[in-house]
Amino acid sequence: MSDAYDYFRAHAIAAVRKARALPPGRPKQKQRTVARVYHLLSKEAALAPNVHHLEDFRSARRLERQIGR
């Protein structure tokens, strides 16, 4: 396993837990989408780690911060 895989996987798990704690509604749906993005990034990083995933990761982090407001 690569470090990128572990990193993205940890974020995916944390995002899923955060989504489960939210009440039903739009913020929960957005948080679940963020979790799916992290999960997809972890799957791609497991196959071929590269730096092309960084912009996707940054976009997901920005969205997750907006949900938290």
Secondary structure by P-SEA (a helix, b strand, c coil): ccaaaaaaaaaaaaaaaaaaaccccaaaaaaaaaaaaaaaaaaaaaccccccaaaaaaaaaaaaaaaac
